[in-house]
Amino acid sequence: MLLNILKQALRNAIDKWGRVASQNVPPFDITIPPSERLGDYSTNAAIILAKILKERPENIAEELLPFLEKEGLTEKIEIARGGFINFFLTSQLLEAVIREILDKGGKYGFPQIGEAKKIQLEFVSANPTGPLSVAHGRGAVIGDVLANLFARLGYNVVKEYYINDHGSQIEAFAKSIEARYFQLFGEDMSIPSDGYRGEYVKDLAKIIREEVGDKLLYAPKEVRGELFRERGVELMVQSHRETLKRFGVEFHSWFQESNLHHSSTIAKTLGVLKEKGLIFEKDGAIWFHSTLFGDDKDRVLVRSDGSFTYFAADLAYHRNKYERGFAQVIDIWGPDHYGYVRRMLAGTRALGYGEGWLRILIFQVVRLVREGELIMMSKREGEFVTLDELIDEVGKDAVRFFYLLRTIDSPLDFDMTLAVKQAPENPVYYVQYAHTRIHSILKEAEKRSLSPQSITSARLDLLKEEKEKALIKKLGEFPTLISTTLASLEPYNIVRYSMELARIFHNFYESHRVIVDNEDLAKARLQLMKATLQVFKSCLQLLGVEAPERM
């Protein structure tokens, strides 16, 4: 709110100044100065303008000063060394932040810009060949938080899980279950070299034995192979659903890759490209001219043996998404898919879906650390930590919060020792404790007949302490947080903001009592607490983390 108001005021002043149109001015920064004596906010706008006009920033700042003062948002404006302009906001502007939050409640910071447009987020989409790992969990929380954000902004959000139930890895998985099934009856059958050796494969074989007994020992190879394949995938997908539900992630749609292969969807998609003259034959295979659309090399769609490539299936899948009417599609993939980005963007451009219809986010690896020691993982050998095990050890809230402690494109070391600590150094505890403290304050106010209904006419002009103003300013930044997160698709912004808000709140709480003898001041501070509580709730709801009333 505050940053948006200040930016608009600056642009208004630039237009009234008249030497350059504000729309021709490159983006400028508005930041909080390192010291309170330098004002509430500072901008480098004069420095940016000086580069355009080839003049000294200090001179530009001096010329802008009268026009900025006429905007009426500041008590004082100062020009600092280098041409920075420092703003000291009026108390009325700060009061307006609290009033807007309390007036809008949970809608504060969330303009309804989505207008019910259909948007799809496809994430996790793990091969159904084993339990979900900690790496899958990072993609799950990124996708879920972004889905929460879009929904709060008025979009019609569909969360989809793509079940990779076709291909060589599924055949290896089925043969692994088959071997374990035969071993249960004392038969000597080896797991294939590319198979899966985890204990969970034995568990799947036991479930199938309980369901069908020994009849598969005598069934034709093709019959039992199909059953192990279909039932194995079904059981793993069921496991994935249950794990994700524990994690607070529920999908609207589960799409099976096998449906693409059992229908004419892939062939029709290749037909569209053929009509556009974008496929060719070479070395007995069928290729796509992806280099015409920004890829680094052309890609095979149909192998020389007549089988479709994964890329062909993915193109058909995204054509299916487009035909379902999604205005935008966001795919969230792990680091092993980085090489796929260019070809997928090239494919959707070739199909005519336009720039920006598909956005692909690649998140980086997760490493688990306990007591400073790295925990090694290997899915195929069965030596890995599952997402379920991580949730069991540190709890859903800590897992979700810790996954977002780094930007999407940064590797993450997940400190399991820190995640279970109930201490200020644990960031999720620190944020949740702030929410709990405020809730306790408001409960105590009710006991003293300072209920929320009786403080609507509070004198907010009494909130003059620096730590009060710092808290209000941080609350005023929440709408900007939402807009920047929407633009960047970076959930880390929300975690960082919630931690900063918690720090500022705890600093205020440790310096000032809320329920003081001066009733007018107490009511004003209670209003501030209500506003702060609302913003904490919004942050935690976006993150899918509990907002506890007591800890």
Order of alpha helices (4+ residues) and beta strands (2+ residues): alpha-beta-beta-alpha-alpha-beta-beta-alpha-beta-alpha-beta-alpha-alpha-alpha-beta-alpha-alpha-beta-beta-beta-alpha-beta-alpha-beta-beta-beta-alpha-alpha-beta-alpha-alpha-alpha-alpha-alpha-alpha
